[in-house]
Amino acid sequence: MSSENKGNSLTSSDDLNSVESTESLKDSDMNIESSVSDDSSSSETSYVPEQDNLEKMILSTGIRVGTPVKTKYMMPFIIRANPEGLYILDISKTLSRIDIAAKFISRADISKVAVTSAREYGKTPVEKFCDLTHAKYILGRFMPGTFTNPALPKYMEPQVVIVTDPQADQQAVLEATRAGVPVIAICNSDNVTSKVDLVIPANNRGRKALATVYWLLAREVLKKQGVIKTDSEMKIPIEDFETKLVEEFS
């Protein structure tokens, strides 16, 4: 049973600004998607980007291009295979899940949202996302016990954990699960998502793709936080989220 169907979420309430405790996150009978559905008119089948050219822009980054392998967990997010044998992810579901994730994140204490990336191409996007939203980043090797051992100097008690790849960041996923913390993950066609509470289907290997996912997520979180009101107020370009190649520094 996929943990997207588990009861791990902030529950809906009349006071959308309230932040539930970690215990209530895990004890709720509602999952992340249902917890934000009451105040959202978007859905995975009806999500329409505000900008007409948004989809063309993001498609050019390879955000929906998966791998030659698919898992049973990711089949609902795959629409076809391309001639090269790579599975193509449903971009409408990617955009919808980013919107859902942003609503969920905005209800937590942002200083207790941990974002991890063991992948090199994810480090700059994660760092930029955290700089803008004030979430906490954990880059490179995840120190075992970070979420479970209070004796460690960098021990933290996150309310939400976002991972760039549930395989590469598996230690963070395992510890978040043990601690009863909801996990949001960017997942490719070959990922196993049994310990993930909200899947954002996207290419989590590509440099530009990861920059685009975190740029979109940052923009939506800033809107939910009230920092910006419209998409056009997001002045930082996607390029600023990209990890620079070594030759670009020479």
DODREN-839128 format. One record per residue (C-alpha): residue number from 1; x, y, z. Coordinates in steps of 0.2 Angstrom, whole numbers. Example, Ala and Ser with C-alpha at 12.3 -4.5 7.8 and 13.67 -1.06 7.14 Angstrom:
REM residues 2
+-----+-------+-------+-------+
| pos |     X |     Y |     Z |
+-----+-------+-------+-------+
|   1 |    62 |   -22 |    39 |
|   2 |    68 |    -5 |    36 |
+-----+-------+-------+-------+
END
This chain:
REM residues 250
+-----+-------+-------+-------+
| pos |     X |     Y |     Z |
+-----+-------+-------+-------+
|   1 |     0 |     0 |     0 |
|   2 |     7 |    17 |    -6 |
|   3 |    11 |    29 |     8 |
|   4 |     2 |    42 |    -2 |
|   5 |   -14 |    34 |     5 |
|   6 |    -8 |    34 |    22 |
|   7 |   -15 |    47 |    35 |
|   8 |     1 |    58 |    36 |
|   9 |    -4 |    77 |    34 |
|  10 |    -9 |    93 |    41 |
|  11 |   -27 |    93 |    42 |
|  12 |   -39 |   105 |    34 |
|  13 |   -47 |   118 |    46 |
|  14 |   -56 |   134 |    46 |
|  15 |   -40 |   143 |    52 |
|  16 |   -28 |   139 |    37 |
|  17 |   -14 |   148 |    46 |
|  18 |   -13 |   135 |    60 |
|  19 |     1 |   123 |    61 |
|  20 |    -2 |   106 |    68 |
|  21 |    10 |    96 |    78 |
|  22 |    21 |    82 |    71 |
|  23 |    10 |    70 |    80 |
|  24 |    -6 |    77 |    72 |
|  25 |     2 |    76 |    55 |
|  26 |     4 |    58 |    57 |
|  27 |   -12 |    54 |    66 |
|  28 |   -24 |    63 |    54 |
|  29 |   -35 |    52 |    44 |
|  30 |   -32 |    63 |    29 |
|  31 |   -18 |    63 |    17 |
|  32 |    -8 |    78 |    10 |
|  33 |   -19 |    80 |    -5 |
|  34 |   -35 |    79 |     4 |
|  35 |   -29 |    91 |    17 |
|  36 |   -28 |   105 |     4 |
|  37 |   -42 |   101 |    -7 |
|  38 |   -55 |   111 |     2 |
|  39 |   -47 |   127 |    -2 |
|  40 |   -41 |   123 |   -19 |
|  41 |   -50 |   123 |   -36 |
|  42 |   -36 |   114 |   -45 |
|  43 |   -34 |    95 |   -48 |
|  44 |   -23 |    84 |   -57 |
|  45 |   -35 |    83 |   -72 |
|  46 |   -40 |   101 |   -73 |
|  47 |   -24 |   111 |   -68 |
|  48 |   -22 |   125 |   -80 |
|  49 |    -6 |   136 |   -79 |
|  50 |    -8 |   154 |   -77 |
|  51 |     4 |   158 |   -91 |
|  52 |     0 |   151 |  -108 |
|  53 |    18 |   149 |  -112 |
|  54 |    23 |   140 |   -95 |
|  55 |    21 |   123 |  -101 |
|  56 |    32 |   126 |  -117 |
|  57 |    45 |   134 |  -106 |
|  58 |    46 |   120 |   -93 |
|  59 |    45 |   106 |  -106 |
|  60 |    61 |   112 |  -114 |
|  61 |    70 |   108 |   -98 |
|  62 |    67 |    89 |   -99 |
|  63 |    56 |    90 |   -83 |
|  64 |    45 |    76 |   -89 |
|  65 |    58 |    64 |   -97 |
|  66 |    60 |    49 |   -86 |
|  67 |    71 |    34 |   -87 |
|  68 |    70 |    17 |   -97 |
|  69 |    63 |     9 |   -81 |
|  70 |    46 |    11 |   -73 |
|  71 |    40 |     5 |   -56 |
|  72 |    22 |     1 |   -51 |
|  73 |    22 |    16 |   -40 |
|  74 |    25 |    28 |   -54 |
|  75 |    14 |    20 |   -67 |
|  76 |     0 |    32 |   -63 |
|  77 |    11 |    47 |   -68 |
|  78 |    17 |    40 |   -84 |
|  79 |     8 |    44 |  -100 |
|  80 |    19 |    35 |  -113 |
|  81 |    37 |    30 |  -119 |
|  82 |    46 |    40 |  -132 |
|  83 |    55 |    32 |  -147 |
|  84 |    71 |    31 |  -137 |
|  85 |    62 |    20 |  -124 |
|  86 |    62 |    33 |  -110 |
|  87 |    46 |    35 |  -100 |
|  88 |    37 |    52 |  -101 |
|  89 |    29 |    59 |   -86 |
|  90 |    12 |    68 |   -85 |
|  91 |    17 |    86 |   -84 |
|  92 |    -1 |    91 |   -79 |
|  93 |     1 |    80 |   -63 |
|  94 |    18 |    88 |   -60 |
|  95 |    11 |   105 |   -60 |
|  96 |    -4 |   100 |   -49 |
|  97 |     7 |    91 |   -36 |
|  98 |    19 |   106 |   -35 |
|  99 |     3 |   117 |   -31 |
| 100 |    -2 |   104 |   -18 |
| 101 |    15 |   103 |   -10 |
| 102 |    16 |   122 |    -9 |
| 103 |    -1 |   123 |     0 |
| 104 |     5 |   110 |    12 |
| 105 |    22 |   118 |    15 |
| 106 |    14 |   135 |    18 |
| 107 |     4 |   128 |    33 |
| 108 |    20 |   122 |    42 |
| 109 |    33 |   132 |    51 |
| 110 |    44 |   135 |    36 |
| 111 |    60 |   136 |    48 |
| 112 |    55 |   117 |    51 |
| 113 |    54 |   112 |    33 |
| 114 |    70 |   102 |    29 |
| 115 |    75 |   100 |    11 |
| 116 |    88 |    87 |     6 |
| 117 |    99 |    83 |    -9 |
| 118 |   112 |    70 |   -11 |
| 119 |   113 |    73 |   -30 |
| 120 |   125 |    86 |   -36 |
| 121 |   113 |    94 |   -48 |
| 122 |   100 |    96 |   -34 |
| 123 |   112 |   106 |   -22 |
| 124 |   110 |   123 |   -30 |
| 125 |    91 |   122 |   -33 |
| 126 |    89 |   116 |   -15 |
| 127 |   100 |   130 |    -8 |
| 128 |    91 |   143 |   -19 |
| 129 |    74 |   137 |   -14 |
| 130 |    79 |   138 |     5 |
| 131 |    86 |   155 |     3 |
| 132 |    70 |   162 |    -4 |
| 133 |    58 |   153 |     7 |
| 134 |    69 |   151 |    23 |
| 135 |    67 |   132 |    24 |
| 136 |    82 |   123 |    30 |
| 137 |    94 |   113 |    17 |
| 138 |   104 |    98 |    20 |
| 139 |   116 |    95 |     6 |
| 140 |   127 |    80 |     1 |
| 141 |   129 |    65 |    13 |
| 142 |   114 |    65 |    26 |
| 143 |   121 |    61 |    43 |
| 144 |   113 |    47 |    51 |
| 145 |   103 |    52 |    66 |
| 146 |    99 |    70 |    60 |
| 147 |    81 |    67 |    63 |
| 148 |    82 |    53 |    76 |
| 149 |    97 |    56 |    88 |
| 150 |    95 |    72 |    99 |
| 151 |   113 |    70 |   104 |
| 152 |   120 |    75 |    87 |
| 153 |   125 |    93 |    86 |
| 154 |   115 |    96 |    70 |
| 155 |    99 |    86 |    76 |
| 156 |    83 |    94 |    70 |
| 157 |    64 |    90 |    72 |
| 158 |    57 |    95 |    55 |
| 159 |    38 |    96 |    52 |
| 160 |    40 |    92 |    33 |
| 161 |    54 |    84 |    24 |
| 162 |    57 |    87 |     5 |
| 163 |    69 |    76 |    -4 |
| 164 |    76 |    78 |   -22 |
| 165 |    77 |    59 |   -25 |
| 166 |    70 |    46 |   -13 |
| 167 |    83 |    34 |   -18 |
| 168 |    98 |    45 |   -16 |
| 169 |    91 |    53 |    -1 |
| 170 |    84 |    37 |     7 |
| 171 |    92 |    39 |    24 |
| 172 |    82 |    56 |    26 |
| 173 |    66 |    47 |    20 |
| 174 |    69 |    32 |    32 |
| 175 |    72 |    44 |    47 |
| 176 |    58 |    55 |    43 |
| 177 |    46 |    40 |    42 |
| 178 |    53 |    34 |    59 |
| 179 |    50 |    51 |    66 |
| 180 |    32 |    52 |    60 |
| 181 |    36 |    67 |    48 |
| 182 |    28 |    68 |    31 |
| 183 |    39 |    66 |    16 |
| 184 |    37 |    76 |    -1 |
| 185 |    48 |    69 |   -15 |
| 186 |    53 |    73 |   -33 |
| 187 |    51 |    56 |   -41 |
| 188 |    57 |    49 |   -57 |
| 189 |    49 |    34 |   -67 |
| 190 |    60 |    22 |   -58 |
| 191 |    58 |    27 |   -40 |
| 192 |    50 |    17 |   -26 |
| 193 |    38 |    28 |   -17 |
| 194 |    32 |    17 |    -3 |
| 195 |    38 |    29 |    10 |
| 196 |    33 |    45 |     1 |
| 197 |    18 |    54 |     6 |
| 198 |    17 |    66 |    -9 |
| 199 |    25 |    62 |   -25 |
| 200 |    30 |    76 |   -37 |
| 201 |    33 |    67 |   -53 |
| 202 |    48 |    74 |   -63 |
| 203 |    65 |    71 |   -69 |
| 204 |    76 |    71 |   -54 |
| 205 |    92 |    68 |   -63 |
| 206 |    93 |    83 |   -75 |
| 207 |   102 |    99 |   -71 |
| 208 |    89 |   110 |   -79 |
| 209 |    74 |    99 |   -74 |
| 210 |    78 |   100 |   -55 |
| 211 |    81 |   119 |   -57 |
| 212 |    64 |   120 |   -64 |
| 213 |    55 |   110 |   -51 |
| 214 |    62 |   120 |   -37 |
| 215 |    59 |   136 |   -46 |
| 216 |    41 |   132 |   -48 |
| 217 |    39 |   126 |   -30 |
| 218 |    48 |   141 |   -23 |
| 219 |    36 |   152 |   -33 |
| 220 |    21 |   144 |   -27 |
| 221 |    27 |   143 |    -9 |
| 222 |    31 |   162 |   -10 |
| 223 |    13 |   165 |   -17 |
| 224 |     5 |   155 |    -3 |
| 225 |    16 |   165 |    10 |
| 226 |    10 |   181 |     3 |
| 227 |    28 |   186 |    -2 |
| 228 |    22 |   188 |   -20 |
| 229 |     5 |   189 |   -27 |
| 230 |     7 |   184 |   -45 |
| 231 |    18 |   173 |   -55 |
| 232 |    25 |   189 |   -64 |
| 233 |    32 |   195 |   -47 |
| 234 |    44 |   180 |   -47 |
| 235 |    59 |   190 |   -54 |
| 236 |    73 |   177 |   -51 |
| 237 |    75 |   167 |   -67 |
| 238 |    76 |   148 |   -67 |
| 239 |    94 |   149 |   -73 |
| 240 |    99 |   156 |   -55 |
| 241 |    93 |   139 |   -49 |
| 242 |   104 |   129 |   -60 |
| 243 |   120 |   120 |   -54 |
| 244 |   134 |   127 |   -64 |
| 245 |   145 |   116 |   -74 |
| 246 |   163 |   115 |   -70 |
| 247 |   168 |   123 |   -87 |
| 248 |   157 |   138 |   -84 |
| 249 |   168 |   143 |   -70 |
| 250 |   184 |   143 |   -81 |
+-----+-------+-------+-------+
END
